[in-house]
Amino acid sequence: MAEVIAEGAHDHPLPPRGRRPRYPWETWRDGQWRFAREGVDYTCTSASFRTAVYAHARIAGTAAHTYMVDDGVAFVILVHEDDPVPRYPGM
């Protein structure tokens, strides 16, 4: 029979809810420019990936900047919304 879990008991922590993120947003939200290649780092279109970058930044309460580059997307997700944007290495 199922037992009653006492309040504050942590013997049976709940598993994370929902699905795992498709991309390592927490790792990428470090204020560094990154380049993701279409078909290698993501399977959607570059425009869709770019939209996902901005959506993640909005949900995380920060900002992002992107450039569409040849076969992918260059992007930076800031740690804090008011952080200065680092210079894009490709310029």
N, C-alpha and C positions, 0 to 999 in steps of 0.2 A: 504494500500500500504506500502511496506517496506520503512523504513526511512534510510537516509544516516547517517552513524556513523561518527561523527567528529573525526579528528585525535587527539589522546590523550585521547579520552573519554573512561572511564572504567565502564560505566553503564552495559555493556553486555560483561563480560569477556568470553573468549573462554573456552569451556570445555577441559579437558586434551585429547590429541590425543592418539590413539592406545589403546591397552588393558591394563588392570591393571596388575601389576606384580603378578605372581603366588605365590611368596614367599616374606616375608617382608625383602628384602635385605637391605634397609636403616637401619632398626633396627639391623640386624645381622652384619652390617659392623661397629663393635665397638671394635674390637681387643680382644674379649673374646672367649674362646673355647665354642663350642656348640655341642650338640649331637642331630641329627635328625634321627628318626626311620622310616624305610621303612614301608609303609602301614599306617602310622599314620601322620607323618609330610610331607611325599611326596608319590606319587603313582607310580612314575617311578621306574626303577631299581636303586640300590645304585650307580652303575657305572655312570648312566645318571645324577643322582643328583650331584655326585661329579664333573662331567664335567660342570654342571650348576653353581656350586660354583666358579670354576675357570673362567668360561666365565663372570660371573658377576664381579668378581674382575678385570679382564682385561678391561671390559667396563668402570668400575669405576676408572680405572687408579691406581689400588693398587694391592696387592698380597693376595693370600690365601694359606693355608696349610690344608691338609686333612689326615685323617686316616680312612680306612675301618675297622669298628668295628662290631663284631657279627651281629646284626640286623639293622645296620644303618651306618651313616657316622659322624665322629667327624670332625669338621672344625672350622677354625678361618679365618675371613676376616679382614685384617688389615685396619686401618683408613688411613694410608699413606704407600706407598710402602716401604719406608725405615725405618718404625717402627720395633723395635725388635719383634721377634716372642715370645709370652709368652710360658712358659713351659707347655707342655701338661699334664693335671692333671692325666691322666691314666698311666703315667710312673714313 
